[in-house]
Amino acid sequence: MATTAGRHTVPTPHVPASPAPVAHRPVDYVWAVARISLGWVFLWAFLDKLFGFGFATPAAKAWVNGGSPTTGFLKGTGENALGGFFSGLAGQAWVDWLFMLGLAGIGTALVLGAGLRIAAAAGTVLLLMMWAAELPLTTNPFMDDHIIYAIVLIGLALAAAGNTLGIGRWWSQTAIVQKYPVLK
């Protein structure tokens, strides 16, 4: 205790104020729903290729049953402009692993709302490679859903869409993200 002019003063401990609730704008919820929806697109592709639920991947061609998640798509690019390059990657174990880890990681990050910068960068690279594998496009000179999804991914990261209906705000305050902001 400190004494001041015959009086005793007791220092009060500093108690940080609890953070004020964050007011989200309607557009924040639109970005959050877009983030979760696009995350589900990536996660579903991963799950269907892994287990072969019969939507895009029959059970016999599931990765758990010895199928290759990249062969069907990449082998079908042989006649395209970059088909020689991409069809040569089809079925290689390292390509299958990178593709599946990418789908799972990007999807998980988007659904949770954490690591959106890395998810946007990795997702954009993956989507642009899939777009390039299909060149020339048959329905449009250059634009397709891969490009649209890549633009949305970048928008999600720039809008900090993980902060609404996600763990983005908490994630950005963790020690590792404070040390390495690229992980936001």
N, C-alpha and C positions, 0 to 999 in steps of 0.2 A: 504494500500500500504506500502511496505517496502522501506526504503531508504538505499542505499548503496553508500558511497563515493560521496554524492551529487547527485546521480542519483535516480530516482524513478524506481522501478521494479514492474511490475504487475505480480502476480502469474498467471500462466495459469492453468485453470481447467484440471483435468485429464479426458480425454475422452477415454474410452476403445476402442481399435481397434475392428472393426467388425470382427467376426470370418471368417477366410479364408474358401473359399468353399472347401468342402471335395471331394477329388478325389476318386471315387469308382472304385474298380477293377471289371472285369467281373464276378468273383466268387461272389462278393457282390450282384449282380443282380440275380444270380442263387439262392442264399439263400433267397433273398427277394421274388422272384416268388414262391419258395417252401413254404415260410412262408404264403404268401397270399393264395396260393392254399390249403394248409392244413387248414388254418383258415376257408376257405369257406366250406371245408368238414364238419367241426364241426358246423359252422353256419347253413349250409343246413340241417344237421341232426336235429338240434334244430327246425328250421322253419317247416320242414316236419312233425315232431312229434307234434309240437304245432298246426298246422293248417290242417294237413292231405291233402297235395297236391296230393296224389295218387301215389307217387313214392315208398317209402318204407312203408308209412302209409296211409291207405285209410281214407277219410274224416270222416267216421263213427267212426273211432278209434282215431281221433285226440284228443289231450289233451284238447283243448277248447270245445270239444263235450263230455267230460267225460271219454275219454279213458285214459289208463295208458301208458306212454311212455316206461316203463320198462317191462311190462307184457309179450309182445310177445317174446322178446329175452330171458328173464330170465326163463320163463316157459318152453321154449324149451331146457333148459339145464338139465332138471330133470334126464336124463339117464347118464349124464357125471360124471366124477370123483368127482367134487365138486358140482354137481347138487342139492343136498339136501340143501346146504347152499344158493346157488344163487336163486334157485326157491322159497325158502322161503322169499326172499326179493321182489319178483315180486309183483308189484301193491301196495306196501306200499307207502303212501303219502310222507313220508320223503325221501324215496329212489327216487321217481319220481321227487321231488323238487331238490334234490341234483344233480341228473343226468341232469336235464334240465338246472339248473343254471351252472353246469359244462360245458355243451355243449356251452351255450351262452357266458359264460365268457372266455373260452379258445378260441373260435372262434373269438370273438371281439378283444381280446388281440393280437392274431396272425394277423388278418387283419390290425389292426392299427399299430402294431409293438411296443406296450408298454406293460410292465409287462411280458416279455417273460420268466423270471425265474420262476415266479409263474405259468404261463400257461404251461410251460414245465413240472414242477413238478406235477401239478394237472392232466394234460393230460396224463402223463406217468402212474400215479396211475390208472386213469380211464381205459386206454387202457390195462394195465396189469390185471386189474380185469376182463375186458371183455375177454381177452385171457384165463385167468384161468377158467372162466365159460365154455369155450368150450373144455377144456381138457377131454380126449385125442383128439388131432387134428386128422382129418381124412385124410389130404393130406400131412402132414409132421410131423416128430416126435416132433418138438418143435417150428418151425418158422412159423409165419403167418404175415398178414398185420398189426396187432395190435403192434407187436414187432417192425416192420419196422417204423411205424409211431412214436412210442415212441423214437426210436433212432434218427429220424429226428427232433423231438421236442427238444431233448437234444442238438443236433447239432445247431439248430436255436438259442437257448439261448446262447450257447458258442460262436457262431459266431457273436453275437450282430446283428442279421439279421434285427432287427427293425430300425436300423440306415439308411438303404437304402430303399427308397420307403415307409417309415413309419415315425412315430413320436418318434421313440426310442431315438434319440439324444436329442430332446427337453424334453422328458419325464424324461430322466436320470438327467437332470439339474434342475428339479423342487425341491422345498424345501422338500417335503415329501419323495421323493426318495433319496435326499441327506441325510436326517435323517435316513431313513430305506432303505438301499441299496438292500435289498432282493426284493423290489418292481420293480427293473429294469426290 
